[in-house]
Amino acid sequence: MKAFLVVLALFLPIINAQVPHWGPCPEPATQPAFNLKKFMGRWFEIAKLPAQFERGRCIETNFTLKLDGTAHVVSSEILKGELRTIDGTCVVEDKKNPAKLGISFSYVLPYTPYWILSTDYENSALVYSCTDVLRLFHVDFAWILGRTRSLPAATVDHGKEVFTNNNIDVSRMILSRQQGCDKDL
Ligand SMILES: *[C@@H]1O[C@H](CO)[C@@H](O)[C@H](O)[C@H]1NC(C)=O
């Protein structure tokens, strides 16, 4: 019981931000033969399942491969007129399935799953992150990323369809605000 409460306390901030779903995480198909190197560079957030820790606009992430095979991650957003950045590390967590990445934004935090369900490397990517809580319920995040600040509606719709076909509920997915980002802040 004590352990249960500790786990609950650890996850409470996430649970607050997201609606937990009953049961363990779904097991979606991921990008076959994922190539981390081709995934590097700049990705813009086009749509997402709302997450409390991402309230800004113009959200983008820049991945840079390091010599040790991990990637340096810089995420940025504009919040209240200020550019905010956060640094992290991205690793391949499952050598047998290189599309199963993990990202950590702090040395003290564990890696959070960052699974590439699908990408063509040049236009768009579908990313999924799910955390089981005692296999009783799970909390998840999903993103549609683009190499440009906007993607055709058909691409976004198709992305949602892929999530849905993998038993991921994206009915609450919202478009990210990417307007007015390249002007002066
Ligand atoms: C992404 O990171 C690389 C390496 O730090 C840097 O050279 C590049 O300018 C960055 N790109 C953007 C758009 O910030």
Ligand as a Chemical Component Dictionary entry (heavy atoms), coordinates in Angstrom:
data_LIG
# 
_chem_comp.id                   LIG 
_chem_comp.type                 NON-POLYMER 
_chem_comp.pdbx_formal_charge   0 
_chem_comp.three_letter_code    LIG 
# 
loop_
_chem_comp_atom.comp_id 
_chem_comp_atom.atom_id 
_chem_comp_atom.alt_atom_id 
_chem_comp_atom.type_symbol 
_chem_comp_atom.charge 
_chem_comp_atom.model_Cartn_x 
_chem_comp_atom.model_Cartn_y 
_chem_comp_atom.model_Cartn_z 
_chem_comp_atom.pdbx_ordinal 
LIG C1 C1 C 0 20.042 22.512 -33.997 1  
LIG O1 O1 O 0 21.194 22.139 -33.259 2  
LIG C2 C2 C 0 22.393 22.203 -33.994 3  
LIG C3 C3 C 0 23.521 21.668 -33.133 4  
LIG O2 O2 O 0 23.553 22.290 -31.882 5  
LIG C4 C4 C 0 22.658 23.652 -34.423 6  
LIG O3 O3 O 0 23.813 23.704 -35.204 7  
LIG C5 C5 C 0 21.460 24.133 -35.231 8  
LIG O4 O4 O 0 21.636 25.498 -35.539 9  
LIG C6 C6 C 0 20.176 23.961 -34.445 10 
LIG N1 N1 N 0 19.055 24.346 -35.272 11 
LIG C7 C7 C 0 18.088 25.132 -34.818 12 
LIG C8 C8 C 0 17.019 25.457 -35.780 13 
LIG O5 O5 O 0 18.075 25.589 -33.692 14 
# 
loop_
_chem_comp_bond.comp_id 
_chem_comp_bond.atom_id_1 
_chem_comp_bond.atom_id_2 
_chem_comp_bond.value_order 
_chem_comp_bond.pdbx_ordinal 
LIG C1 O1 SING 1  
LIG C1 C6 SING 2  
LIG O1 C2 SING 3  
LIG C2 C3 SING 4  
LIG C2 C4 SING 5  
LIG C3 O2 SING 6  
LIG C4 O3 SING 7  
LIG C4 C5 SING 8  
LIG C5 O4 SING 9  
LIG C5 C6 SING 10 
LIG C6 N1 SING 11 
LIG N1 C7 SING 12 
LIG C7 C8 SING 13 
LIG C7 O5 DOUB 14 
# 
